[in-house]
Amino acid sequence: MNRFAARVLQASLLALGITGASAQSLPEKQTVVTPPPAGPTRAYVSDIAIQHIVDGRLHVIDVDAARYVGQIPLAYAGQAVLSPDRKRIYVSTTYYPRLWRGTRADVIDIWDAETLSFTGEIPIPERRAQALNYKGLISVSPDSHWLYVQNATPASSISIVDLRERRLASEVANSGCWLALPVPSAPNRFATLCGDGTMETITLDERGALASRTRSERFFDADVDPIFVHAETIGDRFFFVSYLGKVHEVDLSAEKPRAVGSWSMIGAADAKKNWRPGGYQLFAIHAKSGRMYVLMHPDGQEGSHKNPAAEIWAFDLATKKRIARIPGNNAMSVTAIQGGAPRLVALDAMTMGLVLIDAGDKPRVVQRMDGVAEAGTLIEMQ
């Protein structure tokens, strides 16, 4: 037998699995690794994965160590939020039996934030908003009793979920309004932002049904200078930013929302260069220092409101003065690590990377980890 024929025979025997020397395959040993304890620099990045939207993800990242900790599925355009005690992750999402077709099922998936393990689900009406990730599309009351889910059919309403009994408690219309923003001092109350330039608060009874609602006076004109839907808070003080660079403050400590006032972030010299705010999660507040950090870009115009940041402007909320200009790192989203000295976590729109920034008196990039997401828009910290 020549060498070529011998090799053909050997290959045939290998393909048939009848060589005497072949060892029996050993069973694969599976292990479960528990993530390290979560610290203040653990970030949760919501990624709608727009190219394959049925397969969204929540990326869990230790930003300080530049380490990928784990991943939680968000399924079809899912929205995620942590519980106030940071022990659980709630995901409002949609499942189809054939991925993109079949009978729709909307649920709240519940995950353990420490182990990143699935612990249960709660069915909800099949009308939750399938949208990009924004704060307020899913939210939790400060006492962890109620979970709020924004619906769109396209009529706007809020599903009220009782987390203690794991059931749907009610559905409350918020016609002409959007988002459910929990009021820190009132566990049974949340606010919603309305297109007529007002805010409405909705108060629930002990069973989660509508008890009362009331609206603020008009504090912005959506036709002249609309505001971004992203909100940040210090206690019951809610802050919003407008397309042209105004900061609006609304006090929600009483049942009726009260517009406190507004002020411009943009001086005369900046206005000549058309500096404007932009992005998705476009500003953050570090409560301890009373500083607000806003993603800004020059040459702003109609339609530039999603542009990534050329700079991050820091403001003292007490004086309403700008105190620093920080390189923007192409940020489209930013959040603050609360407690201690000001630190920011920004999402780079060009690299889909997370950037840890020391935002104190001498701002600097501390850490960077690129490629953590495909289409991330929202960051939440531990």
VMD Tcl script that draws the C-alpha trace (Angstrom):
set ca {
  {0.00 0.00 0.00}
  {1.48 3.33 -0.97}
  {1.68 6.27 1.41}
  {-1.25 8.14 -0.17}
  {-3.59 5.11 0.10}
  {-2.55 4.59 3.72}
  {-3.49 8.15 4.58}
  {-6.86 7.81 2.84}
  {-7.59 4.62 4.82}
  {-6.53 6.26 8.07}
  {-8.79 9.26 7.40}
  {-11.71 6.96 6.59}
  {-11.26 5.01 9.81}
  {-11.10 8.24 11.82}
  {-14.29 9.48 10.16}
  {-16.05 6.21 11.05}
  {-14.74 6.34 14.61}
  {-13.31 2.80 14.52}
  {-9.64 3.44 15.24}
  {-8.47 1.37 18.16}
  {-6.33 4.15 19.52}
  {-9.13 6.73 19.78}
  {-10.01 7.58 23.36}
  {-13.60 7.80 24.49}
  {-14.71 11.44 24.84}
  {-14.83 12.56 28.43}
  {-17.97 14.37 29.64}
  {-17.55 18.13 29.88}
  {-17.39 19.37 33.44}
  {-19.61 22.42 33.92}
  {-18.98 24.95 36.63}
  {-20.89 28.01 37.83}
  {-18.80 31.01 38.79}
  {-20.30 33.54 41.20}
  {-19.39 37.14 40.31}
  {-17.25 39.05 42.79}
  {-19.16 41.25 45.26}
  {-20.59 44.34 43.61}
  {-18.88 47.61 44.44}
  {-19.67 51.24 43.60}
  {-17.90 51.02 40.24}
  {-20.08 48.18 38.92}
  {-22.04 49.49 35.92}
  {-25.08 48.03 34.17}
  {-25.25 49.01 30.49}
  {-28.57 48.50 28.69}
  {-27.94 47.45 25.08}
  {-30.90 47.22 22.69}
  {-28.67 45.36 20.16}
  {-30.51 47.06 17.32}
  {-29.05 44.79 14.63}
  {-30.66 41.78 16.36}
  {-33.24 43.44 18.57}
  {-34.78 40.18 19.80}
  {-31.52 39.57 21.68}
  {-30.91 42.67 23.81}
  {-28.44 42.49 26.70}
  {-27.63 44.09 30.02}
  {-23.84 44.19 30.28}
  {-22.41 44.10 33.81}
  {-19.02 45.80 34.01}
  {-16.56 46.60 36.79}
  {-15.43 49.93 35.38}
  {-12.55 50.50 37.78}
  {-11.00 47.10 37.01}
  {-12.02 47.20 33.31}
  {-13.51 43.74 33.79}
  {-16.57 42.21 32.13}
  {-18.51 40.65 35.02}
  {-21.48 39.09 33.26}
  {-24.56 39.53 31.12}
  {-28.33 39.40 31.59}
  {-30.66 38.90 28.59}
  {-33.08 41.73 27.85}
  {-34.82 39.91 24.96}
  {-36.95 42.13 22.69}
  {-36.21 45.81 23.46}
  {-36.14 45.09 27.18}
  {-35.84 47.76 29.88}
  {-33.86 47.14 33.07}
  {-33.76 48.80 36.49}
  {-32.17 47.96 39.84}
  {-34.19 47.84 43.04}
  {-33.51 50.70 45.49}
  {-31.49 48.35 47.73}
  {-29.51 47.20 44.64}
  {-30.22 43.52 45.39}
  {-32.50 42.78 42.43}
  {-32.69 43.63 38.74}
  {-36.10 43.97 37.10}
  {-36.46 43.63 33.33}
  {-39.65 44.48 31.44}
  {-39.46 42.62 28.16}
  {-41.27 40.79 25.38}
  {-40.98 37.20 24.17}
  {-42.23 35.69 20.93}
  {-42.24 31.90 20.39}
  {-40.65 32.36 16.94}
  {-38.32 35.16 18.09}
  {-40.02 37.86 16.02}
  {-43.49 36.40 15.45}
  {-46.14 34.42 17.27}
  {-48.23 35.18 20.34}
  {-46.67 38.05 22.25}
  {-45.90 37.64 25.96}
  {-44.80 40.59 28.10}
  {-43.27 39.88 31.50}
  {-41.17 41.30 34.30}
  {-38.10 39.11 34.65}
  {-36.50 39.18 38.11}
  {-32.76 38.64 38.60}
  {-30.48 38.45 41.62}
  {-28.00 41.31 41.28}
  {-25.32 39.54 43.33}
  {-25.27 36.20 41.50}
  {-26.81 37.41 38.19}
  {-29.20 34.44 38.40}
  {-32.85 34.36 37.30}
  {-35.34 34.15 40.18}
  {-38.82 34.58 38.68}
  {-41.23 36.47 36.45}
  {-44.48 38.42 36.61}
  {-46.83 38.55 33.59}
  {-47.91 42.05 32.49}
  {-50.23 43.36 29.74}
  {-48.86 43.02 26.20}
  {-48.48 46.74 25.60}
  {-45.27 47.89 27.24}
  {-43.29 50.45 25.22}
  {-40.73 48.73 23.00}
  {-38.29 51.63 22.86}
  {-34.70 52.70 23.33}
  {-33.53 52.51 26.92}
  {-34.35 55.58 29.02}
  {-34.78 56.10 32.75}
  {-38.45 56.03 33.63}
  {-39.64 53.48 31.08}
  {-39.35 51.06 33.99}
  {-38.93 52.24 37.58}
  {-39.42 51.12 41.18}
  {-41.01 52.98 44.09}
  {-38.56 53.96 46.87}
  {-40.01 51.30 49.23}
  {-39.78 48.58 46.52}
  {-43.54 47.99 46.69}
  {-44.51 49.15 43.19}
  {-42.91 48.72 39.82}
  {-43.98 51.06 37.01}
  {-43.91 50.14 33.31}
  {-44.55 52.66 30.55}
  {-47.00 51.39 27.92}
  {-47.58 52.57 24.34}
  {-50.35 51.21 22.10}
  {-49.84 54.08 20.98}
  {-52.05 55.36 23.84}
  {-49.89 56.10 26.87}
  {-50.48 54.33 30.19}
  {-48.55 52.92 33.14}
  {-48.81 49.32 34.34}
  {-48.58 49.19 38.15}
  {-47.01 45.95 39.39}
  {-47.18 44.89 43.05}
  {-43.72 43.46 43.74}
  {-44.69 42.09 47.15}
  {-47.56 40.00 45.80}
  {-45.99 39.61 42.34}
  {-49.14 40.61 40.49}
  {-50.45 43.35 38.23}
  {-52.18 45.83 40.52}
  {-53.67 48.26 38.00}
  {-53.16 50.27 34.84}
  {-53.24 54.07 35.00}
  {-53.59 56.31 31.94}
  {-51.00 59.08 31.50}
  {-52.40 60.42 28.24}
  {-50.16 62.91 26.48}
  {-47.37 62.17 28.97}
  {-44.37 59.86 29.15}
  {-42.28 58.07 31.79}
  {-42.90 57.11 35.42}
  {-40.52 58.97 37.75}
  {-40.86 57.84 41.39}
  {-41.04 60.56 44.04}
  {-38.41 59.76 46.72}
  {-40.41 61.08 49.69}
  {-43.77 59.56 48.64}
  {-43.65 55.78 48.02}
  {-47.15 55.76 46.47}
  {-46.54 58.64 44.07}
  {-44.78 59.06 40.75}
  {-44.49 61.85 38.20}
  {-44.85 61.84 34.44}
  {-43.62 64.40 31.91}
  {-46.27 65.86 29.60}
  {-46.10 67.25 26.09}
  {-48.05 70.39 27.00}
  {-45.10 71.61 29.08}
  {-46.29 70.36 32.48}
  {-45.58 67.54 34.92}
  {-48.30 65.40 36.43}
  {-48.10 63.47 39.69}
  {-50.13 60.30 40.13}
  {-50.86 59.01 43.63}
  {-51.88 55.39 44.27}
  {-53.99 53.89 47.03}
  {-52.85 50.97 49.19}
  {-53.86 48.45 46.49}
  {-52.06 50.24 43.67}
  {-55.12 51.82 42.06}
  {-55.37 55.48 41.10}
  {-56.15 57.68 44.11}
  {-55.51 61.15 42.69}
  {-53.61 63.12 40.09}
  {-52.55 66.75 39.78}
  {-50.54 68.85 37.32}
  {-47.99 71.59 37.58}
  {-48.18 74.91 35.82}
  {-46.58 74.96 32.39}
  {-42.80 75.35 32.72}
  {-41.51 74.71 29.18}
  {-42.73 75.19 25.62}
  {-42.17 72.09 23.50}
  {-42.59 74.10 20.29}
  {-39.97 76.71 21.20}
  {-37.43 74.86 23.37}
  {-38.35 71.24 24.16}
  {-36.70 69.39 27.03}
  {-34.95 66.03 26.99}
  {-36.93 63.31 28.78}
  {-33.91 62.36 30.89}
  {-34.22 63.53 34.52}
  {-31.85 63.62 37.50}
  {-32.73 64.24 41.12}
  {-31.51 65.51 44.46}
  {-34.16 64.36 46.90}
  {-37.51 65.60 45.57}
  {-35.85 68.17 43.29}
  {-36.07 67.02 39.67}
  {-33.83 68.54 37.00}
  {-34.33 68.62 33.23}
  {-32.26 70.09 30.39}
  {-33.68 71.73 27.27}
  {-32.45 71.43 23.69}
  {-31.16 75.03 23.75}
  {-29.34 74.63 27.05}
  {-31.71 75.67 29.81}
  {-31.89 73.84 33.14}
  {-35.40 73.44 34.59}
  {-36.02 72.46 38.21}
  {-39.31 71.02 39.50}
  {-40.08 70.45 43.20}
  {-42.11 67.28 43.84}
  {-42.15 67.40 47.65}
  {-45.88 68.26 47.63}
  {-48.69 66.52 45.78}
  {-48.79 69.24 43.13}
  {-45.51 69.65 41.20}
  {-44.03 73.13 41.48}
  {-41.74 74.60 38.85}
  {-38.92 76.26 40.78}
  {-37.33 78.10 37.87}
  {-34.89 77.82 35.01}
  {-31.47 79.14 34.03}
  {-29.24 78.99 30.98}
  {-26.00 77.01 30.85}
  {-24.80 78.89 27.77}
  {-23.13 82.30 27.97}
  {-22.81 84.85 25.19}
  {-19.43 83.56 23.95}
  {-20.68 79.96 23.90}
  {-23.87 80.99 22.09}
  {-21.80 82.38 19.21}
  {-20.38 78.87 18.69}
  {-23.84 77.31 19.06}
  {-22.90 75.07 21.99}
  {-25.79 72.78 22.86}
  {-26.45 69.74 25.05}
  {-26.80 66.38 23.34}
  {-26.91 62.65 23.84}
  {-29.25 60.10 25.40}
  {-28.46 59.97 29.12}
  {-27.03 63.41 28.60}
  {-26.37 64.72 32.10}
  {-25.61 63.50 35.59}
  {-25.76 64.98 39.08}
  {-23.34 64.21 41.89}
  {-25.58 64.90 44.87}
  {-22.90 65.22 47.57}
  {-20.98 67.95 45.75}
  {-24.05 69.57 44.20}
  {-22.48 69.40 40.76}
  {-24.16 68.75 37.45}
  {-22.27 67.37 34.44}
  {-23.73 67.93 30.95}
  {-22.67 66.49 27.58}
  {-22.13 69.41 25.17}
  {-21.26 69.89 21.49}
  {-20.54 72.99 19.35}
  {-22.21 73.95 16.07}
  {-25.55 72.78 17.39}
  {-28.56 72.95 15.11}
  {-31.94 71.37 14.51}
  {-31.42 67.61 14.80}
  {-28.06 67.68 16.62}
  {-29.62 66.85 20.00}
  {-28.24 63.29 19.92}
  {-24.69 64.31 19.00}
  {-21.94 62.88 21.22}
  {-20.03 65.20 23.52}
  {-17.08 67.31 22.52}
  {-16.91 68.47 26.13}
  {-18.53 67.73 29.48}
  {-19.45 70.91 31.30}
  {-19.52 70.92 35.10}
  {-21.86 73.29 36.95}
  {-22.29 74.21 40.60}
  {-26.04 73.93 41.17}
  {-25.93 76.37 44.09}
  {-24.36 79.21 42.10}
  {-25.58 78.05 38.67}
  {-22.09 78.71 37.35}
  {-19.88 76.55 35.15}
  {-16.80 75.43 37.07}
  {-15.04 73.11 34.61}
  {-14.84 71.93 31.01}
  {-13.82 68.28 30.66}
  {-12.89 66.45 27.42}
  {-16.05 64.79 26.12}
  {-14.67 61.35 25.17}
  {-17.44 61.19 22.51}
  {-19.88 60.49 25.33}
  {-23.52 59.90 24.45}
  {-24.48 58.86 28.00}
  {-23.05 59.70 31.40}
  {-23.80 58.92 35.03}
  {-22.21 59.80 38.36}
  {-20.90 57.47 41.06}
  {-22.57 58.77 44.21}
  {-20.71 59.31 47.47}
  {-17.12 60.42 47.86}
  {-15.43 62.70 45.36}
  {-17.16 63.23 41.99}
  {-16.53 60.45 39.48}
  {-18.31 59.91 36.18}
  {-18.89 56.89 33.98}
  {-19.39 57.83 30.33}
  {-20.37 55.72 27.32}
  {-18.23 56.50 24.25}
  {-20.49 56.57 21.17}
  {-17.62 55.76 18.80}
  {-16.15 52.74 20.58}
  {-19.12 51.68 22.75}
  {-16.62 51.83 25.59}
  {-17.00 52.83 29.23}
  {-14.79 55.64 30.50}
  {-14.20 56.23 34.21}
  {-13.48 59.93 34.83}
  {-12.20 61.62 37.96}
  {-14.37 64.75 37.79}
  {-12.85 66.57 40.75}
  {-10.66 69.67 40.72}
  {-8.22 68.10 38.24}
  {-10.36 66.01 35.87}
  {-8.69 63.01 34.24}
  {-9.53 59.66 32.68}
  {-8.88 56.91 35.23}
  {-9.87 53.85 33.22}
  {-11.27 52.91 29.82}
  {-12.79 49.68 28.50}
  {-13.85 49.71 24.85}
  {-16.31 47.46 23.04}
  {-18.56 46.63 25.97}
  {-21.80 46.98 23.96}
  {-23.24 47.17 20.45}
  {-25.96 49.81 20.85}
  {-25.90 50.85 24.49}
  {-27.71 54.01 25.62}
  {-28.27 53.78 29.38}
  {-25.92 53.27 32.34}
  {-26.99 52.48 35.90}
  {-24.54 52.14 38.77}
  {-24.64 49.64 41.62}
}
mol new
graphics top color blue
foreach p $ca { graphics top sphere $p radius 0.5 }
foreach p [lrange $ca 0 end-1] q [lrange $ca 1 end] { graphics top cylinder $p $q radius 0.2 }
display resetview
